[in-house]
């Protein structure tokens, strides 16, 4: 059986934490901006830290598994 949890969780978190797609932290004019489709180097760094943190929480701390078969 294959464990699909890393693939599915990674895909969902990638979409959610893409800078500028749903939100951008920090924004260009404010702390948080929504749906602006722009990004900066610092926001890429912050979003990558958030992505890594949530991946660790879901896959290691909570130990989520999605099996096939």
Residue frames as qw, qx, qy, qz and C-alpha x, y, z in Angstrom:
[[0.000, 0.888, 0.461, 0.000, 0.00, 0.00, 0.00],
 [0.397, 0.373, -0.011, 0.839, 1.20, 3.47, -0.84],
 [0.234, -0.640, -0.452, 0.575, 0.97, 6.34, 1.59],
 [0.280, 0.633, 0.401, 0.600, -0.61, 9.28, -0.25],
 [0.327, -0.854, -0.315, 0.255, -0.66, 11.69, 2.71],
 [0.410, -0.476, 0.175, 0.758, 2.60, 13.52, 1.85],
 [0.230, 0.226, 0.591, 0.739, 1.48, 14.05, -1.75],
 [0.128, -0.737, -0.592, -0.301, -2.02, 15.30, -0.95],
 [0.404, -0.806, -0.232, 0.364, -1.02, 17.42, 2.03],
 [0.443, -0.297, 0.279, 0.799, 1.92, 18.88, 0.11],
 [0.159, 0.411, 0.593, 0.674, -0.30, 19.79, -2.84],
 [0.232, -0.832, -0.489, -0.122, -2.95, 21.46, -0.69],
 [0.467, -0.722, -0.072, 0.506, -0.39, 23.37, 1.37],
 [0.429, -0.031, 0.391, 0.814, 1.46, 24.47, -1.79],
 [0.026, 0.617, 0.537, 0.575, -1.72, 26.03, -3.18],
 [0.385, -0.847, -0.363, 0.048, -2.68, 27.61, 0.15],
 [0.504, -0.708, 0.081, 0.488, 0.79, 29.00, 0.89],
 [0.557, 0.378, 0.324, 0.665, 1.67, 30.25, -2.62],
 [0.187, -0.460, -0.197, 0.846, 2.55, 33.91, -2.00],
 [0.179, 0.249, -0.229, -0.924, 0.01, 36.26, -3.55],
 [0.234, -0.205, -0.848, -0.430, -2.48, 33.59, -4.60],
 [0.407, -0.663, -0.624, -0.075, -4.78, 33.66, -1.55],
 [0.345, -0.936, -0.034, 0.056, -2.79, 35.94, 0.73],
 [0.620, 0.494, -0.296, 0.533, 0.65, 37.50, 1.02],
 [0.612, -0.788, -0.040, 0.046, 2.47, 37.82, 4.32],
 [0.025, -0.622, -0.271, 0.734, 4.05, 40.47, 4.57],
 [0.481, 0.746, 0.442, 0.132, 2.31, 42.50, 1.93],
 [0.479, 0.362, 0.096, 0.793, 3.73, 45.44, 0.02],
 [0.120, -0.568, -0.018, -0.814, 1.54, 48.06, 1.69],
 [0.684, -0.505, 0.149, -0.505, 0.08, 46.22, 4.67],
 [0.396, -0.422, 0.801, -0.149, 1.04, 43.30, 6.87],
 [0.440, 0.181, 0.876, 0.080, -1.35, 40.91, 5.10],
 [0.395, 0.371, -0.251, -0.802, -2.77, 41.43, 1.62],
 [0.633, 0.206, 0.729, -0.158, -5.35, 39.19, -0.03],
 [0.653, 0.539, 0.515, 0.135, -5.57, 38.14, -3.71],
 [0.055, 0.883, -0.167, -0.435, -2.96, 40.59, -5.04],
 [0.898, 0.383, 0.144, 0.164, -1.05, 38.12, -7.31],
 [0.306, 0.813, -0.385, 0.312, 2.27, 39.81, -6.49],
 [0.892, -0.367, -0.148, 0.217, 5.17, 38.59, -4.39],
 [0.063, 0.887, -0.415, 0.193, 8.51, 39.62, -2.94],
 [0.532, 0.347, -0.731, 0.251, 11.59, 37.81, -1.68],
 [0.149, -0.232, 0.691, -0.668, 10.68, 38.17, 1.98],
 [0.753, 0.025, 0.177, -0.633, 7.14, 36.87, 1.39],
 [0.802, 0.271, -0.517, -0.126, 8.55, 33.83, -0.44],
 [0.287, 0.309, -0.775, 0.471, 10.79, 33.15, 2.56],
 [0.413, -0.127, 0.517, -0.739, 7.93, 33.56, 5.07],
 [0.838, 0.137, -0.064, -0.525, 5.58, 31.35, 3.05],
 [0.687, 0.302, -0.659, 0.048, 8.24, 28.64, 2.66],
 [0.024, 0.240, -0.766, 0.596, 8.75, 28.61, 6.44],
 [0.635, 0.008, 0.309, -0.707, 4.98, 28.30, 6.92],
 [0.826, 0.256, -0.384, -0.324, 4.83, 25.48, 4.35],
 [0.473, 0.305, -0.778, 0.279, 7.67, 23.59, 6.04],
 [0.215, -0.191, 0.645, -0.708, 6.16, 24.08, 9.50],
 [0.752, 0.076, 0.163, -0.634, 2.75, 22.79, 8.51],
 [0.765, 0.296, -0.553, -0.145, 4.25, 19.82, 6.61],
 [0.247, 0.272, -0.812, 0.454, 6.18, 18.85, 9.74],
 [0.450, -0.085, 0.495, -0.738, 3.08, 19.23, 11.91],
 [0.828, 0.170, -0.043, -0.532, 0.87, 17.10, 9.66],
 [0.804, 0.324, -0.495, -0.056, 3.36, 14.40, 8.68],
 [0.442, 0.252, -0.723, 0.467, 5.53, 14.00, 11.77],
 [0.180, -0.162, 0.563, -0.790, 3.66, 15.39, 14.79],
 [0.714, 0.079, 0.210, -0.663, 0.12, 14.24, 13.89],
 [0.258, -0.198, 0.927, 0.187, 1.35, 11.30, 11.74],
 [0.670, 0.427, 0.144, -0.590, -1.36, 11.50, 9.06],
 [0.246, -0.153, 0.885, 0.365, -1.61, 8.51, 6.69],
 [0.689, 0.409, 0.063, -0.595, -3.82, 8.05, 3.63],
 [0.405, -0.208, 0.862, 0.223, -3.58, 4.54, 2.26],
 [0.606, 0.333, -0.337, -0.639, -4.68, 3.17, -1.08],
 [0.427, 0.146, -0.881, -0.142, -6.01, -0.27, -1.56]]
